Amino acid sequence: MHIGPVRRISWLEDDSGFLSLGWDLNVYLWKLDLAKRKEEPDKYKSSVNDEKTKKITNPVWEFKLKNVDFTAIKAYRDGESYSFYLTAGDKTLRELSGKDNVYKEKFRLEQ
């Protein structure tokens, strides 16, 4: 997987990783403590990594929408789960939420 230059970064509140927004219009979640996670691969499933080998690598999650130019990102922790807020050039605000590296679009606001 080739990941291009980074436009924006938003650190997770517990400093365990960060979100990056690339010029390729994709949002990636990176984790810094992958050495610990390799010991318990079933607990940390990923939408990006190979489910057959259970190999955990960075990025652990990605989000992309065709023809949507994301302009800003912010991570917010609510208890055990995170929510990610994304603004886009199409005048929308999206909230992605979930846990265990599986985040789905919860709502979308348009101007």
Biopython code that builds the backbone (N, CA, C, O; Angstrom):
import numpy as np
from Bio.PDB.StructureBuilder import StructureBuilder

atoms = [
    (1, "MET", "N", (0.848, -1.167, 0.000)),
    (1, "MET", "CA", (0.000, 0.000, 0.000)),
    (1, "MET", "C", (0.896, 1.233, 0.000)),
    (1, "MET", "O", (1.798, 1.359, 0.829)),
    (2, "HIS", "N", (0.644, 2.123, -0.921)),
    (2, "HIS", "CA", (1.389, 3.380, -0.973)),
    (2, "HIS", "C", (0.510, 4.500, -0.428)),
    (2, "HIS", "O", (-0.617, 4.705, -0.879)),
    (3, "ILE", "N", (1.049, 5.214, 0.545)),
    (3, "ILE", "CA", (0.327, 6.332, 1.132)),
    (3, "ILE", "C", (1.118, 7.593, 0.837)),
    (3, "ILE", "O", (2.308, 7.678, 1.137)),
    (4, "GLY", "N", (0.448, 8.566, 0.249)),
    (4, "GLY", "CA", (1.107, 9.787, -0.182)),
    (4, "GLY", "C", (1.330, 10.787, 0.942)),
    (4, "GLY", "O", (1.194, 10.451, 2.118)),
    (5, "PRO", "N", (1.672, 12.014, 0.575)),
    (5, "PRO", "CA", (1.930, 13.066, 1.549)),
    (5, "PRO", "C", (0.716, 13.359, 2.440)),
    (5, "PRO", "O", (-0.431, 13.171, 2.035)),
    (6, "VAL", "N", (0.993, 13.814, 3.640)),
    (6, "VAL", "CA", (-0.037, 14.069, 4.650)),
    (6, "VAL", "C", (-0.435, 15.543, 4.643)),
    (6, "VAL", "O", (0.425, 16.423, 4.594)),
    (7, "ARG", "N", (-1.736, 15.808, 4.693)),
    (7, "ARG", "CA", (-2.263, 17.178, 4.757)),
    (7, "ARG", "C", (-2.532, 17.603, 6.196)),
    (7, "ARG", "O", (-2.202, 18.723, 6.586)),
    (8, "ARG", "N", (-3.132, 16.710, 6.988)),
    (8, "ARG", "CA", (-3.528, 17.030, 8.360)),
    (8, "ARG", "C", (-3.297, 15.821, 9.257)),
    (8, "ARG", "O", (-3.322, 14.677, 8.801)),
    (9, "ILE", "N", (-3.069, 16.095, 10.551)),
    (9, "ILE", "CA", (-2.945, 15.046, 11.562)),
    (9, "ILE", "C", (-3.770, 15.463, 12.776)),
    (9, "ILE", "O", (-3.793, 16.637, 13.145)),
    (10, "SER", "N", (-4.448, 14.494, 13.394)),
    (10, "SER", "CA", (-5.170, 14.713, 14.645)),
    (10, "SER", "C", (-4.808, 13.566, 15.587)),
    (10, "SER", "O", (-5.116, 12.407, 15.308)),
    (11, "TRP", "N", (-4.153, 13.893, 16.704)),
    (11, "TRP", "CA", (-3.743, 12.884, 17.671)),
    (11, "TRP", "C", (-4.946, 12.388, 18.463)),
    (11, "TRP", "O", (-5.853, 13.161, 18.771)),
    (12, "LEU", "N", (-4.953, 11.105, 18.791)),
    (12, "LEU", "CA", (-5.962, 10.543, 19.680)),
    (12, "LEU", "C", (-5.717, 11.093, 21.078)),
    (12, "LEU", "O", (-4.572, 11.372, 21.435)),
    (13, "GLU", "N", (-6.763, 11.253, 21.871)),
    (13, "GLU", "CA", (-6.635, 11.897, 23.178)),
    (13, "GLU", "C", (-5.688, 11.171, 24.117)),
    (13, "GLU", "O", (-5.062, 11.811, 24.963)),
    (14, "ASP", "N", (-5.562, 9.843, 23.994)),
    (14, "ASP", "CA", (-4.663, 9.097, 24.871)),
    (14, "ASP", "C", (-3.264, 8.939, 24.264)),
    (14, "ASP", "O", (-2.444, 8.193, 24.799)),
    (15, "ASP", "N", (-2.988, 9.620, 23.173)),
    (15, "ASP", "CA", (-1.700, 9.592, 22.475)),
    (15, "ASP", "C", (-1.282, 8.196, 22.021)),
    (15, "ASP", "O", (-0.093, 7.938, 21.835)),
    (16, "SER", "N", (-2.247, 7.293, 21.842)),
    (16, "SER", "CA", (-1.922, 5.942, 21.395)),
    (16, "SER", "C", (-1.810, 5.859, 19.872)),
    (16, "SER", "O", (-1.432, 4.821, 19.327)),
    (17, "GLY", "N", (-2.136, 6.941, 19.199)),
    (17, "GLY", "CA", (-2.065, 6.969, 17.746)),
    (17, "GLY", "C", (-2.607, 8.280, 17.215)),
    (17, "GLY", "O", (-2.810, 9.231, 17.969)),
    (18, "PHE", "N", (-2.839, 8.325, 15.918)),
    (18, "PHE", "CA", (-3.326, 9.551, 15.302)),
    (18, "PHE", "C", (-4.066, 9.236, 14.015)),
    (18, "PHE", "O", (-3.923, 8.157, 13.439)),
    (19, "LEU", "N", (-4.861, 10.201, 13.578)),
    (19, "LEU", "CA", (-5.527, 10.164, 12.276)),
    (19, "LEU", "C", (-4.697, 11.001, 11.321)),
    (19, "LEU", "O", (-4.168, 12.045, 11.701)),
    (20, "SER", "N", (-4.584, 10.554, 10.109)),
    (20, "SER", "CA", (-3.925, 11.381, 9.104)),
    (20, "SER", "C", (-4.858, 11.535, 7.910)),
    (20, "SER", "O", (-5.592, 10.617, 7.543)),
    (21, "LEU", "N", (-4.809, 12.696, 7.329)),
    (21, "LEU", "CA", (-5.576, 13.021, 6.138)),
    (21, "LEU", "C", (-4.563, 13.283, 5.036)),
    (21, "LEU", "O", (-3.758, 14.210, 5.122)),
    (22, "GLY", "N", (-4.613, 12.454, 4.002)),
    (22, "GLY", "CA", (-3.613, 12.557, 2.949)),
    (22, "GLY", "C", (-4.098, 13.318, 1.737)),
    (22, "GLY", "O", (-5.293, 13.566, 1.575)),
    (23, "TRP", "N", (-3.155, 13.687, 0.887)),
    (23, "TRP", "CA", (-3.492, 14.338, -0.382)),
    (23, "TRP", "C", (-4.208, 13.373, -1.308)),
    (23, "TRP", "O", (-4.789, 13.787, -2.311)),
    (24, "ASP", "N", (-4.170, 12.069, -0.973)),
    (24, "ASP", "CA", (-4.895, 11.072, -1.768)),
    (24, "ASP", "C", (-6.371, 11.014, -1.389)),
    (24, "ASP", "O", (-7.100, 10.150, -1.876)),
    (25, "LEU", "N", (-6.827, 11.943, -0.508)),
    (25, "LEU", "CA", (-8.211, 12.091, -0.070)),
    (25, "LEU", "C", (-8.664, 11.001, 0.904)),
    (25, "LEU", "O", (-9.856, 10.898, 1.190)),
    (26, "ASN", "N", (-7.743, 10.193, 1.414)),
    (26, "ASN", "CA", (-8.072, 9.133, 2.346)),
    (26, "ASN", "C", (-7.732, 9.541, 3.778)),
    (26, "ASN", "O", (-6.817, 10.329, 4.017)),
    (27, "VAL", "N", (-8.492, 8.983, 4.727)),
    (27, "VAL", "CA", (-8.235, 9.183, 6.151)),
    (27, "VAL", "C", (-7.727, 7.858, 6.698)),
    (27, "VAL", "O", (-8.318, 6.808, 6.447)),
    (28, "TYR", "N", (-6.624, 7.908, 7.452)),
    (28, "TYR", "CA", (-6.019, 6.702, 8.005)),
    (28, "TYR", "C", (-5.904, 6.827, 9.518)),
    (28, "TYR", "O", (-5.666, 7.915, 10.043)),
    (29, "LEU", "N", (-6.075, 5.704, 10.215)),
    (29, "LEU", "CA", (-5.844, 5.626, 11.652)),
    (29, "LEU", "C", (-4.574, 4.829, 11.873)),
    (29, "LEU", "O", (-4.434, 3.704, 11.393)),
    (30, "TRP", "N", (-3.646, 5.431, 12.611)),
    (30, "TRP", "CA", (-2.351, 4.822, 12.907)),
    (30, "TRP", "C", (-2.278, 4.564, 14.407)),
    (30, "TRP", "O", (-2.692, 5.411, 15.198)),
    (31, "LYS", "N", (-1.764, 3.418, 14.804)),
    (31, "LYS", "CA", (-1.582, 3.079, 16.218)),
    (31, "LYS", "C", (-0.096, 2.937, 16.512)),
    (31, "LYS", "O", (0.655, 2.381, 15.711)),
    (32, "LEU", "N", (0.319, 3.445, 17.666)),
    (32, "LEU", "CA", (1.727, 3.413, 18.033)),
    (32, "LEU", "C", (2.104, 2.190, 18.846)),
    (32, "LEU", "O", (3.293, 1.893, 18.961)),
    (33, "ASP", "N", (1.150, 1.464, 19.416)),
    (33, "ASP", "CA", (1.444, 0.343, 20.295)),
    (33, "ASP", "C", (1.168, -1.009, 19.652)),
    (33, "ASP", "O", (0.567, -1.881, 20.281)),
    (34, "LEU", "N", (1.595, -1.192, 18.424)),
    (34, "LEU", "CA", (1.300, -2.438, 17.707)),
    (34, "LEU", "C", (2.025, -3.639, 18.306)),
    (34, "LEU", "O", (1.550, -4.764, 18.144)),
    (35, "ALA", "N", (3.149, -3.452, 18.988)),
    (35, "ALA", "CA", (3.866, -4.581, 19.592)),
    (35, "ALA", "C", (2.978, -5.287, 20.603)),
    (35, "ALA", "O", (2.965, -6.517, 20.647)),
    (36, "LYS", "N", (2.237, -4.545, 21.416)),
    (36, "LYS", "CA", (1.313, -5.133, 22.381)),
    (36, "LYS", "C", (0.161, -5.822, 21.666)),
    (36, "LYS", "O", (-0.288, -6.886, 22.091)),
    (37, "ARG", "N", (-0.311, -5.235, 20.604)),
    (37, "ARG", "CA", (-1.484, -5.737, 19.902)),
    (37, "ARG", "C", (-1.202, -7.065, 19.192)),
    (37, "ARG", "O", (-2.128, -7.845, 18.970)),
    (38, "LYS", "N", (0.037, -7.331, 18.838)),
    (38, "LYS", "CA", (0.357, -8.586, 18.161)),
    (38, "LYS", "C", (0.135, -9.779, 19.080)),
    (38, "LYS", "O", (-0.059, -10.896, 18.601)),
    (39, "GLU", "N", (0.159, -9.561, 20.389)),
    (39, "GLU", "CA", (-0.043, -10.647, 21.334)),
    (39, "GLU", "C", (-1.499, -11.086, 21.388)),
    (39, "GLU", "O", (-1.774, -12.238, 21.720)),
    (40, "GLU", "N", (-2.445, -10.193, 21.068)),
    (40, "GLU", "CA", (-3.872, -10.487, 21.108)),
    (40, "GLU", "C", (-4.528, -10.102, 19.794)),
    (40, "GLU", "O", (-5.333, -9.171, 19.766)),
    (41, "PRO", "N", (-4.209, -10.792, 18.702)),
    (41, "PRO", "CA", (-4.691, -10.337, 17.396)),
    (41, "PRO", "C", (-6.203, -10.371, 17.224)),
    (41, "PRO", "O", (-6.742, -9.557, 16.475)),
    (42, "ASP", "N", (-6.903, -11.278, 17.887)),
    (42, "ASP", "CA", (-8.350, -11.347, 17.698)),
    (42, "ASP", "C", (-9.066, -10.140, 18.275)),
    (42, "ASP", "O", (-10.140, -9.772, 17.798)),
    (43, "LYS", "N", (-8.489, -9.517, 19.293)),
    (43, "LYS", "CA", (-9.120, -8.374, 19.938)),
    (43, "LYS", "C", (-9.028, -7.114, 19.075)),
    (43, "LYS", "O", (-9.865, -6.219, 19.194)),
    (44, "TYR", "N", (-8.024, -7.040, 18.214)),
    (44, "TYR", "CA", (-7.781, -5.826, 17.443)),
    (44, "TYR", "C", (-7.901, -6.101, 15.959)),
    (44, "TYR", "O", (-6.906, -6.046, 15.236)),
    (45, "LYS", "N", (-9.079, -6.391, 15.505)),
    (45, "LYS", "CA", (-9.292, -6.622, 14.077)),
    (45, "LYS", "C", (-9.244, -5.296, 13.340)),
    (45, "LYS", "O", (-9.506, -4.242, 13.918)),
    (46, "SER", "N", (-8.920, -5.355, 12.102)),
    (46, "SER", "CA", (-8.726, -4.150, 11.318)),
    (46, "SER", "C", (-9.414, -4.273, 9.973)),
    (46, "SER", "O", (-9.511, -5.365, 9.413)),
    (47, "SER", "N", (-9.887, -3.158, 9.460)),
    (47, "SER", "CA", (-10.500, -3.175, 8.139)),
    (47, "SER", "C", (-9.458, -3.110, 7.030)),
    (47, "SER", "O", (-9.785, -3.334, 5.864)),
    (48, "VAL", "N", (-8.208, -2.808, 7.372)),
    (48, "VAL", "CA", (-7.161, -2.664, 6.373)),
    (48, "VAL", "C", (-6.277, -3.899, 6.312)),
    (48, "VAL", "O", (-5.812, -4.274, 5.235)),
    (49, "ASN", "N", (-6.039, -4.536, 7.453)),
    (49, "ASN", "CA", (-5.081, -5.630, 7.545)),
    (49, "ASN", "C", (-5.676, -6.964, 7.106)),
    (49, "ASN", "O", (-6.893, -7.117, 6.998)),
    (50, "ASP", "N", (-4.804, -7.907, 6.862)),
    (50, "ASP", "CA", (-5.187, -9.225, 6.367)),
    (50, "ASP", "C", (-5.822, -10.050, 7.477)),
    (50, "ASP", "O", (-5.161, -10.395, 8.456)),
    (51, "GLU", "N", (-7.108, -10.366, 7.326)),
    (51, "GLU", "CA", (-7.829, -11.122, 8.349)),
    (51, "GLU", "C", (-7.370, -12.580, 8.412)),
    (51, "GLU", "O", (-7.522, -13.223, 9.451)),
    (52, "LYS", "N", (-6.815, -13.112, 7.327)),
    (52, "LYS", "CA", (-6.392, -14.511, 7.321)),
    (52, "LYS", "C", (-5.150, -14.719, 8.182)),
    (52, "LYS", "O", (-5.070, -15.694, 8.929)),
    (53, "THR", "N", (-4.197, -13.824, 8.083)),
    (53, "THR", "CA", (-2.950, -13.983, 8.837)),
    (53, "THR", "C", (-3.004, -13.295, 10.187)),
    (53, "THR", "O", (-2.145, -13.535, 11.036)),
    (54, "LYS", "N", (-4.015, -12.430, 10.406)),
    (54, "LYS", "CA", (-4.144, -11.656, 11.651)),
    (54, "LYS", "C", (-2.955, -10.735, 11.881)),
    (54, "LYS", "O", (-2.697, -10.321, 13.012)),
    (55, "LYS", "N", (-2.231, -10.415, 10.818)),
    (55, "LYS", "CA", (-1.086, -9.527, 10.949)),
    (55, "LYS", "C", (-1.567, -8.092, 11.108)),
    (55, "LYS", "O", (-2.321, -7.592, 10.274)),
    (56, "ILE", "N", (-1.143, -7.439, 12.158)),
    (56, "ILE", "CA", (-1.556, -6.069, 12.444)),
    (56, "ILE", "C", (-0.446, -5.124, 11.987)),
    (56, "ILE", "O", (0.676, -5.193, 12.489)),
    (57, "THR", "N", (-0.753, -4.251, 11.046)),
    (57, "THR", "CA", (0.215, -3.279, 10.555)),
    (57, "THR", "C", (-0.463, -1.921, 10.441)),
    (57, "THR", "O", (-1.689, -1.818, 10.486)),
    (58, "ASN", "N", (0.333, -0.908, 10.297)),
    (58, "ASN", "CA", (-0.200, 0.440, 10.103)),
    (58, "ASN", "C", (-0.397, 0.716, 8.630)),
    (58, "ASN", "O", (0.403, 0.251, 7.818)),
    (59, "PRO", "N", (-1.410, 1.440, 8.255)),
    (59, "PRO", "CA", (-2.485, 1.956, 9.097)),
    (59, "PRO", "C", (-3.455, 0.840, 9.462)),
    (59, "PRO", "O", (-3.628, -0.109, 8.697)),
    (60, "VAL", "N", (-4.086, 0.949, 10.626)),
    (60, "VAL", "CA", (-4.998, -0.102, 11.077)),
    (60, "VAL", "C", (-6.408, 0.097, 10.531)),
    (60, "VAL", "O", (-7.230, -0.817, 10.585)),
    (61, "TRP", "N", (-6.687, 1.279, 10.009)),
    (61, "TRP", "CA", (-8.019, 1.564, 9.478)),
    (61, "TRP", "C", (-7.912, 2.686, 8.463)),
    (61, "TRP", "O", (-7.055, 3.562, 8.583)),
    (62, "GLU", "N", (-8.787, 2.659, 7.460)),
    (62, "GLU", "CA", (-8.831, 3.745, 6.490)),
    (62, "GLU", "C", (-10.268, 4.044, 6.106)),
    (62, "GLU", "O", (-11.144, 3.183, 6.194)),
    (63, "PHE", "N", (-10.496, 5.280, 5.679)),
    (63, "PHE", "CA", (-11.816, 5.713, 5.236)),
    (63, "PHE", "C", (-11.631, 6.557, 3.995)),
    (63, "PHE", "O", (-10.802, 7.466, 3.969)),
    (64, "LYS", "N", (-12.404, 6.256, 2.971)),
    (64, "LYS", "CA", (-12.330, 7.050, 1.742)),
    (64, "LYS", "C", (-13.687, 7.075, 1.075)),
    (64, "LYS", "O", (-14.458, 6.118, 1.146)),
    (65, "LEU", "N", (-13.955, 8.175, 0.438)),
    (65, "LEU", "CA", (-15.157, 8.335, -0.366)),
    (65, "LEU", "C", (-14.729, 8.901, -1.707)),
    (65, "LEU", "O", (-13.944, 9.847, -1.772)),
    (66, "LYS", "N", (-15.240, 8.325, -2.755)),
    (66, "LYS", "CA", (-14.867, 8.761, -4.095)),
    (66, "LYS", "C", (-15.298, 10.210, -4.317)),
    (66, "LYS", "O", (-16.434, 10.581, -4.022)),
    (67, "ASN", "N", (-14.386, 11.017, -4.838)),
    (67, "ASN", "CA", (-14.621, 12.415, -5.193)),
    (67, "ASN", "C", (-14.981, 13.312, -4.017)),
    (67, "ASN", "O", (-15.606, 14.354, -4.217)),
    (68, "VAL", "N", (-14.604, 12.936, -2.792)),
    (68, "VAL", "CA", (-14.827, 13.795, -1.628)),
    (68, "VAL", "C", (-13.465, 14.251, -1.130)),
    (68, "VAL", "O", (-12.614, 13.434, -0.778)),
    (69, "ASP", "N", (-13.269, 15.566, -1.105)),
    (69, "ASP", "CA", (-12.008, 16.168, -0.684)),
    (69, "ASP", "C", (-12.125, 16.569, 0.794)),
    (69, "ASP", "O", (-12.664, 17.631, 1.106)),
    (70, "PHE", "N", (-11.629, 15.736, 1.686)),
    (70, "PHE", "CA", (-11.668, 16.064, 3.109)),
    (70, "PHE", "C", (-10.675, 17.177, 3.404)),
    (70, "PHE", "O", (-9.559, 17.179, 2.885)),
    (71, "THR", "N", (-11.088, 18.123, 4.241)),
    (71, "THR", "CA", (-10.251, 19.293, 4.521)),
    (71, "THR", "C", (-9.744, 19.346, 5.948)),
    (71, "THR", "O", (-8.696, 19.941, 6.198)),
    (72, "ALA", "N", (-10.452, 18.743, 6.896)),
    (72, "ALA", "CA", (-10.023, 18.764, 8.294)),
    (72, "ALA", "C", (-10.530, 17.515, 9.001)),
    (72, "ALA", "O", (-11.548, 16.939, 8.619)),
    (73, "ILE", "N", (-9.797, 17.101, 10.047)),
    (73, "ILE", "CA", (-10.170, 15.927, 10.836)),
    (73, "ILE", "C", (-9.965, 16.222, 12.315)),
    (73, "ILE", "O", (-9.111, 17.026, 12.688)),
    (74, "LYS", "N", (-10.753, 15.566, 13.144)),
    (74, "LYS", "CA", (-10.605, 15.694, 14.598)),
    (74, "LYS", "C", (-11.066, 14.395, 15.235)),
    (74, "LYS", "O", (-12.106, 13.851, 14.864)),
    (75, "ALA", "N", (-10.293, 13.898, 16.191)),
    (75, "ALA", "CA", (-10.653, 12.689, 16.936)),
    (75, "ALA", "C", (-11.179, 13.104, 18.303)),
    (75, "ALA", "O", (-10.639, 14.012, 18.935)),
    (76, "TYR", "N", (-12.233, 12.435, 18.752)),
    (76, "TYR", "CA", (-12.828, 12.714, 20.057)),
    (76, "TYR", "C", (-13.132, 11.381, 20.730)),
    (76, "TYR", "O", (-13.699, 10.482, 20.108)),
    (77, "ARG", "N", (-12.758, 11.255, 21.992)),
    (77, "ARG", "CA", (-12.998, 10.011, 22.727)),
    (77, "ARG", "C", (-14.197, 10.170, 23.640)),
    (77, "ARG", "O", (-14.282, 11.117, 24.422)),
    (78, "ASP", "N", (-15.128, 9.222, 23.528)),
    (78, "ASP", "CA", (-16.315, 9.208, 24.369)),
    (78, "ASP", "C", (-16.345, 7.863, 25.089)),
    (78, "ASP", "O", (-16.877, 6.886, 24.562)),
    (79, "GLY", "N", (-15.775, 7.812, 26.290)),
    (79, "GLY", "CA", (-15.688, 6.552, 27.011)),
    (79, "GLY", "C", (-14.662, 5.640, 26.382)),
    (79, "GLY", "O", (-13.487, 5.994, 26.287)),
    (80, "GLU", "N", (-15.096, 4.457, 25.948)),
    (80, "GLU", "CA", (-14.188, 3.471, 25.366)),
    (80, "GLU", "C", (-14.051, 3.599, 23.853)),
    (80, "GLU", "O", (-13.153, 3.004, 23.257)),
    (81, "SER", "N", (-14.931, 4.365, 23.236)),
    (81, "SER", "CA", (-14.898, 4.454, 21.781)),
    (81, "SER", "C", (-14.521, 5.862, 21.326)),
    (81, "SER", "O", (-14.630, 6.835, 22.073)),
    (82, "TYR", "N", (-14.077, 5.931, 20.085)),
    (82, "TYR", "CA", (-13.713, 7.197, 19.470)),
    (82, "TYR", "C", (-14.754, 7.605, 18.438)),
    (82, "TYR", "O", (-15.430, 6.765, 17.843)),
    (83, "SER", "N", (-14.865, 8.900, 18.243)),
    (83, "SER", "CA", (-15.611, 9.456, 17.129)),
    (83, "SER", "C", (-14.638, 10.326, 16.345)),
    (83, "SER", "O", (-13.784, 10.995, 16.927)),
    (84, "PHE", "N", (-14.770, 10.314, 15.038)),
    (84, "PHE", "CA", (-13.936, 11.127, 14.170)),
    (84, "PHE", "C", (-14.835, 12.082, 13.404)),
    (84, "PHE", "O", (-15.866, 11.681, 12.864)),
    (85, "TYR", "N", (-14.445, 13.332, 13.361)),
    (85, "TYR", "CA", (-15.214, 14.350, 12.651)),
    (85, "TYR", "C", (-14.404, 14.803, 11.443)),
    (85, "TYR", "O", (-13.224, 15.135, 11.558)),
    (86, "LEU", "N", (-15.054, 14.812, 10.288)),
    (86, "LEU", "CA", (-14.405, 15.157, 9.030)),
    (86, "LEU", "C", (-15.191, 16.251, 8.332)),
    (86, "LEU", "O", (-16.406, 16.145, 8.170)),
    (87, "THR", "N", (-14.503, 17.295, 7.922)),
    (87, "THR", "CA", (-15.140, 18.296, 7.070)),
    (87, "THR", "C", (-14.633, 18.073, 5.651)),
    (87, "THR", "O", (-13.529, 17.571, 5.436)),
    (88, "ALA", "N", (-15.463, 18.456, 4.693)),
    (88, "ALA", "CA", (-15.108, 18.208, 3.299)),
    (88, "ALA", "C", (-15.407, 19.429, 2.443)),
    (88, "ALA", "O", (-16.175, 20.311, 2.827)),
    (89, "GLY", "N", (-14.782, 19.455, 1.280)),
    (89, "GLY", "CA", (-14.974, 20.537, 0.341)),
    (89, "GLY", "C", (-16.386, 20.628, -0.210)),
    (89, "GLY", "O", (-16.752, 21.650, -0.790)),
    (90, "ASP", "N", (-17.184, 19.585, -0.044)),
    (90, "ASP", "CA", (-18.575, 19.622, -0.517)),
    (90, "ASP", "C", (-19.510, 20.216, 0.545)),
    (90, "ASP", "O", (-20.722, 20.011, 0.487)),
    (91, "LYS", "N", (-18.946, 20.951, 1.513)),
    (91, "LYS", "CA", (-19.681, 21.645, 2.577)),
    (91, "LYS", "C", (-20.451, 20.679, 3.473)),
    (91, "LYS", "O", (-21.598, 20.936, 3.838)),
    (92, "THR", "N", (-19.805, 19.560, 3.826)),
    (92, "THR", "CA", (-20.414, 18.592, 4.720)),
    (92, "THR", "C", (-19.547, 18.386, 5.957)),
    (92, "THR", "O", (-18.341, 18.633, 5.944)),
    (93, "LEU", "N", (-20.187, 17.934, 7.011)),
    (93, "LEU", "CA", (-19.522, 17.490, 8.232)),
    (93, "LEU", "C", (-19.987, 16.064, 8.467)),
    (93, "LEU", "O", (-21.187, 15.794, 8.509)),
    (94, "ARG", "N", (-19.033, 15.151, 8.620)),
    (94, "ARG", "CA", (-19.365, 13.748, 8.846)),
    (94, "ARG", "C", (-18.825, 13.307, 10.199)),
    (94, "ARG", "O", (-17.737, 13.711, 10.610)),
    (95, "GLU", "N", (-19.605, 12.467, 10.887)),
    (95, "GLU", "CA", (-19.123, 11.837, 12.109)),
    (95, "GLU", "C", (-19.008, 10.346, 11.848)),
    (95, "GLU", "O", (-19.959, 9.700, 11.406)),
    (96, "LEU", "N", (-17.826, 9.809, 12.130)),
    (96, "LEU", "CA", (-17.600, 8.370, 12.063)),
    (96, "LEU", "C", (-17.433, 7.898, 13.494)),
    (96, "LEU", "O", (-16.698, 8.517, 14.263)),
    (97, "SER", "N", (-18.096, 6.821, 13.865)),
    (97, "SER", "CA", (-17.951, 6.336, 15.227)),
    (97, "SER", "C", (-17.945, 4.823, 15.246)),
    (97, "SER", "O", (-18.380, 4.165, 14.301)),
    (98, "GLY", "N", (-17.438, 4.287, 16.349)),
    (98, "GLY", "CA", (-17.348, 2.852, 16.535)),
    (98, "GLY", "C", (-16.208, 2.536, 17.475)),
    (98, "GLY", "O", (-15.685, 3.421, 18.153)),
    (99, "LYS", "N", (-15.821, 1.260, 17.515)),
    (99, "LYS", "CA", (-14.666, 0.869, 18.311)),
    (99, "LYS", "C", (-14.021, -0.361, 17.701)),
    (99, "LYS", "O", (-14.549, -0.947, 16.755)),
    (100, "ASP", "N", (-12.894, -0.744, 18.239)),
    (100, "ASP", "CA", (-12.105, -1.868, 17.732)),
    (100, "ASP", "C", (-11.728, -1.682, 16.268)),
    (100, "ASP", "O", (-11.735, -2.640, 15.496)),
    (101, "ASN", "N", (-11.399, -0.458, 15.888)),
    (101, "ASN", "CA", (-10.919, -0.116, 14.550)),
    (101, "ASN", "C", (-11.941, -0.376, 13.448)),
    (101, "ASN", "O", (-11.571, -0.571, 12.290)),
    (102, "VAL", "N", (-13.223, -0.378, 13.804)),
    (102, "VAL", "CA", (-14.299, -0.480, 12.812)),
    (102, "VAL", "C", (-15.193, 0.737, 13.017)),
    (102, "VAL", "O", (-16.005, 0.769, 13.941)),
    (103, "TYR", "N", (-15.040, 1.731, 12.156)),
    (103, "TYR", "CA", (-15.772, 2.981, 12.290)),
    (103, "TYR", "C", (-16.674, 3.152, 11.086)),
    (103, "TYR", "O", (-16.245, 2.967, 9.947)),
    (104, "LYS", "N", (-17.903, 3.498, 11.334)),
    (104, "LYS", "CA", (-18.888, 3.684, 10.271)),
    (104, "LYS", "C", (-19.436, 5.097, 10.325)),
    (104, "LYS", "O", (-19.450, 5.726, 11.382)),
    (105, "GLU", "N", (-19.886, 5.591, 9.187)),
    (105, "GLU", "CA", (-20.465, 6.926, 9.132)),
    (105, "GLU", "C", (-21.758, 6.939, 9.936)),
    (105, "GLU", "O", (-22.692, 6.194, 9.640)),
    (106, "LYS", "N", (-21.805, 7.798, 10.960)),
    (106, "LYS", "CA", (-22.977, 7.878, 11.823)),
    (106, "LYS", "C", (-23.960, 8.925, 11.312)),
    (106, "LYS", "O", (-25.161, 8.666, 11.232)),
    (107, "PHE", "N", (-23.453, 10.104, 10.967)),
    (107, "PHE", "CA", (-24.320, 11.118, 10.372)),
    (107, "PHE", "C", (-23.530, 12.037, 9.461)),
    (107, "PHE", "O", (-22.302, 12.104, 9.502)),
    (108, "ARG", "N", (-24.295, 12.746, 8.633)),
    (108, "ARG", "CA", (-23.713, 13.687, 7.678)),
    (108, "ARG", "C", (-24.582, 14.931, 7.674)),
    (108, "ARG", "O", (-25.798, 14.853, 7.498)),
    (109, "LEU", "N", (-23.953, 16.067, 7.869)),
    (109, "LEU", "CA", (-24.647, 17.354, 7.820)),
    (109, "LEU", "C", (-24.234, 18.086, 6.560)),
    (109, "LEU", "O", (-23.056, 18.117, 6.203)),
    (110, "GLU", "N", (-25.210, 18.674, 5.891)),
    (110, "GLU", "CA", (-24.919, 19.443, 4.685)),
    (110, "GLU", "C", (-25.372, 20.875, 4.869)),
    (110, "GLU", "O", (-26.318, 21.151, 5.606)),
    (111, "GLN", "N", (-24.689, 21.785, 4.192)),
    (111, "GLN", "CA", (-25.062, 23.194, 4.261)),
    (111, "GLN", "C", (-26.112, 23.487, 3.252)),
    (111, "GLN", "O", (-26.567, 24.626, 3.147)),
]
sb = StructureBuilder()
sb.init_structure("model")
sb.init_model(0)
sb.init_chain("A")
sb.init_seg("    ")
for serial, (resi, resn, name, xyz) in enumerate(atoms, 1):
    if name == "N":
        sb.init_residue(resn, " ", resi, " ")
    sb.init_atom(name, np.array(xyz, "f"), 0.0, 1.0, " ", f" {name:<3s}", serial, name[0])
structure = sb.get_structure()
